[in-house]
Amino acid sequence: MDGLSLIIPCYNEGKIIRDSINEILKIFNILKYKWEIIFVDDGSTDGTVNFIKELLNSFPNMKLITHEKNLGRGKTVQDGILSASYNIVGYLDIDLEVHARYIPCMISEIENGIDIAVGYRFLKVTLNNLHRFILSRGYNLLIKKLLKVNLNDTESGFKFFNKSNILPILSKMKYTGWFWDTEIMVLAYKKGLKIVEVPVLFIKRKDKKSSVRIIRDTFFYFKNLVTFWKELRLDKYD
């Protein structure tokens, strides 16, 4: 079926989800394209699920998957992809720090034969976000050098896929948390899938507390990266 399945991973998004969904629907109203929204709630403890259930009453092309406990970003997105009705399937972060206005561009890339379209994030660097900029660029440089992958932003939370072509990659996935993004991009690259990185503007929200913990998450990212590198060298993904 021709259309778009948009996955929205949710974890305690009650304060922002209403406004963000309204922005997404504005884009869908001008798309003139079949669509569905798949909410995957990863064990929220606030009012996120209740709001989503209200939406389901008004929009038959929205559905909800719930995790009783928090299973991680990767598991959340992967469950959404597997339940998608359409072959063009994507996900975005509900805070819309990369805005939904880029969705039509991503659809166009997949329709034109690309397997994965990724939002390559650009942001205005300030003293407040300089540390994040340095860590992000350093991490992606390490991926390029260590894993021999020519990609600029594997961690972007704005990715769209040709579902048919990505399913063989999903069957090999091992990570369920944030490292899932690195894993899927590197495996897809090494399998020769067609990947395009689309420049997008990243605007950091000041009204939302980030779930990222710099020291803790940096440690786990690099630990997972080294383990992943060893697994690739030992052909454990073949």
C-alpha positions as CSV (number, residue, x, y, z in Angstrom):
1,M,0.0,0.0,0.0
2,D,1.2,3.5,-0.8
3,G,1.4,5.8,2.2
4,L,3.4,6.8,5.2
5,S,3.5,5.1,8.6
6,L,4.9,7.6,11.1
7,I,6.1,6.2,14.4
8,I,6.2,8.4,17.5
9,P,8.1,6.9,20.4
10,C,6.8,8.3,23.7
11,Y,8.0,8.3,27.2
12,N,6.4,10.8,29.7
13,E,5.6,13.3,26.9
14,G,2.4,14.5,28.5
15,K,3.5,18.2,28.6
16,I,4.4,18.5,24.9
17,I,2.6,15.8,23.0
18,R,-0.6,17.8,22.3
19,D,1.1,20.7,20.6
20,S,3.5,18.5,18.7
21,I,0.7,16.3,17.3
22,N,-1.1,19.4,16.1
23,E,2.1,20.5,14.2
24,I,2.4,17.1,12.6
25,L,-1.2,17.1,11.6
26,K,-0.8,20.5,9.9
27,I,1.9,18.8,7.7
28,F,-0.3,15.8,7.0
29,N,-3.2,18.0,6.0
30,I,-1.2,19.5,3.1
31,L,0.4,16.2,2.1
32,K,-2.6,14.6,0.3
33,Y,-1.0,11.3,1.1
34,K,-2.3,8.2,2.9
35,W,-0.9,8.1,6.4
36,E,-1.0,6.5,9.8
37,I,0.5,7.4,13.1
38,I,1.8,4.6,15.4
39,F,2.3,5.7,19.0
40,V,4.6,3.4,20.9
41,D,4.5,4.3,24.6
42,D,7.6,3.0,26.4
43,G,6.2,2.7,29.9
44,S,5.1,6.3,30.6
45,T,3.9,7.1,34.1
46,D,2.3,10.5,33.3
47,G,-0.8,11.3,31.2
48,T,0.7,10.5,27.8
49,V,-1.3,7.3,27.2
50,N,-4.6,8.9,28.2
51,F,-4.1,11.7,25.7
52,I,-3.2,9.2,23.0
53,K,-6.3,7.2,23.7
54,E,-8.4,10.4,23.2
55,L,-6.8,10.9,19.8
56,L,-7.6,7.3,18.8
57,N,-11.3,8.1,19.2
58,S,-11.0,10.8,16.6
59,F,-8.5,9.4,14.2
60,P,-9.1,5.8,13.0
61,N,-5.6,5.9,11.2
62,M,-3.8,6.2,14.6
63,K,-2.9,3.3,16.8
64,L,-1.2,2.7,20.1
65,I,1.4,0.1,21.2
66,T,2.3,0.1,24.9
67,H,5.2,-1.3,26.8
68,E,4.4,-2.1,30.4
69,K,7.9,-1.1,31.4
70,N,10.6,1.0,29.7
71,L,12.4,-1.2,27.1
72,G,14.4,1.5,25.4
73,R,14.3,3.8,22.3
74,G,15.5,1.1,19.9
75,K,12.8,-1.5,20.9
76,T,10.2,1.2,20.8
77,V,11.0,2.2,17.2
78,Q,11.5,-1.3,16.0
79,D,8.1,-2.4,17.3
80,G,6.6,0.5,15.4
81,I,8.3,-0.4,12.2
82,L,7.2,-4.1,12.4
83,S,3.5,-3.0,12.9
84,A,3.6,-0.4,10.1
85,S,0.9,-0.8,7.3
86,Y,2.8,1.2,4.7
87,N,6.2,0.6,3.0
88,I,7.4,4.2,3.7
89,V,7.9,4.2,7.5
90,G,9.7,6.8,9.6
91,Y,10.0,8.1,13.1
92,L,10.7,11.4,14.8
93,D,11.3,12.7,18.3
94,I,8.0,14.1,19.6
95,D,9.7,17.2,21.0
96,L,10.1,18.3,17.3
97,E,13.5,19.8,17.8
98,V,13.7,18.7,14.2
99,H,10.4,20.0,12.9
100,A,7.8,17.9,11.0
101,R,8.1,20.2,8.0
102,Y,10.9,17.9,6.8
103,I,8.6,14.9,6.4
104,P,7.6,15.6,2.7
105,C,11.3,15.7,1.8
106,M,11.9,12.4,3.4
107,I,9.0,10.8,1.7
108,S,10.3,12.0,-1.6
109,E,13.7,10.5,-1.0
110,I,12.2,7.1,-0.3
111,E,9.9,7.3,-3.3
112,N,12.9,8.0,-5.5
113,G,14.7,4.8,-4.5
114,I,16.5,5.7,-1.3
115,D,16.4,3.0,1.4
116,I,17.1,5.3,4.4
117,A,16.7,9.0,4.6
118,V,18.2,10.6,7.7
119,G,17.9,14.1,9.0
120,Y,21.5,15.5,9.3
121,R,21.2,17.9,12.1
122,F,22.6,21.4,12.0
123,L,22.4,23.7,15.1
124,K,23.5,27.1,16.2
125,V,26.4,26.5,18.6
126,T,26.3,28.4,21.9
127,L,28.1,28.2,25.2
128,N,25.1,26.2,26.5
129,N,25.2,23.5,23.9
130,L,28.9,23.5,23.0
131,H,29.7,20.4,25.0
132,R,26.9,18.5,23.2
133,F,28.1,19.7,19.9
134,I,31.7,18.5,20.6
135,L,30.5,15.1,21.9
136,S,28.2,14.6,18.9
137,R,30.8,15.5,16.4
138,G,33.5,13.5,18.2
139,Y,31.3,10.4,18.3
140,N,30.4,10.5,14.6
141,L,34.1,11.1,13.8
142,L,35.0,8.0,15.8
143,I,32.3,6.0,14.0
144,K,33.8,7.0,10.6
145,K,37.3,6.1,11.7
146,L,36.7,3.0,13.7
147,L,33.9,1.4,11.7
148,K,34.9,2.8,8.3
149,V,31.4,4.3,7.7
150,N,31.0,7.5,5.8
151,L,28.0,8.9,7.7
152,N,27.7,12.2,9.5
153,D,24.8,11.8,11.9
154,T,23.9,8.3,12.8
155,E,22.1,9.3,16.1
156,S,19.5,11.6,14.5
157,G,16.0,11.0,15.8
158,F,14.6,11.7,12.3
159,K,14.8,8.7,10.1
160,F,12.7,7.3,7.3
161,F,12.9,3.8,5.7
162,N,11.8,1.6,2.8
163,K,10.3,-1.0,5.1
164,S,10.8,-3.9,2.7
165,N,14.5,-3.3,2.4
166,I,15.1,-2.6,6.1
167,L,13.4,-5.7,7.5
168,P,16.4,-8.0,6.8
169,I,18.5,-5.5,8.9
170,L,16.0,-5.4,11.7
171,S,16.2,-9.2,12.0
172,K,19.8,-8.9,13.0
173,M,19.5,-6.1,15.5
174,K,20.8,-6.7,19.1
175,Y,20.5,-3.4,20.9
176,T,17.3,-2.0,22.3
177,G,18.4,1.3,23.7
178,W,19.7,4.5,22.2
179,F,22.6,2.7,20.5
180,W,20.0,1.1,18.2
181,D,20.4,4.2,15.9
182,T,24.1,3.5,15.5
183,E,23.6,-0.2,15.0
184,I,21.0,0.1,12.3
185,M,22.8,2.8,10.3
186,V,26.1,1.0,10.3
187,L,24.6,-2.4,9.4
188,A,22.6,-0.8,6.6
189,Y,25.7,1.0,5.3
190,K,27.8,-2.1,5.3
191,K,25.0,-4.1,3.5
192,G,25.0,-1.5,0.7
193,L,21.6,0.0,1.3
194,K,21.1,3.5,-0.3
195,I,21.3,6.1,2.4
196,V,20.9,9.9,2.1
197,E,21.5,12.5,4.8
198,V,19.2,15.4,4.4
199,P,20.3,18.7,6.1
200,V,17.8,19.7,8.8
201,L,17.7,22.5,11.4
202,F,17.9,21.4,15.0
203,I,16.4,23.8,17.5
204,K,16.9,22.9,21.1
205,R,13.8,23.3,23.2
206,K,14.2,25.3,26.4
207,D,10.9,24.1,27.9
208,K,11.7,20.4,28.0
209,K,14.2,18.7,30.2
210,S,16.4,16.4,28.3
211,S,16.5,12.7,29.2
212,V,20.1,12.5,28.2
213,R,22.7,12.3,31.0
214,I,26.0,13.4,29.4
215,I,28.5,11.5,31.5
216,R,26.5,8.4,32.0
217,D,25.2,8.2,28.4
218,T,28.6,9.0,26.9
219,F,30.2,6.1,28.9
220,F,27.5,3.6,27.7
221,Y,27.7,4.9,24.1
222,F,31.4,4.3,23.9
223,K,31.2,1.0,25.7
224,N,28.6,-0.2,23.2
225,L,30.6,1.2,20.3
226,V,33.7,-0.9,21.3
227,T,31.6,-4.0,21.8
228,F,29.8,-3.4,18.4
229,W,33.2,-2.9,16.7
230,K,34.4,-6.3,18.1
231,E,31.2,-8.0,17.0
232,L,31.6,-6.7,13.5
233,R,35.2,-7.9,13.3
234,L,34.1,-11.3,14.4
235,D,31.3,-11.4,11.8
236,K,28.7,-12.0,14.5
237,Y,26.1,-10.2,12.3
238,D,26.4,-12.5,9.3
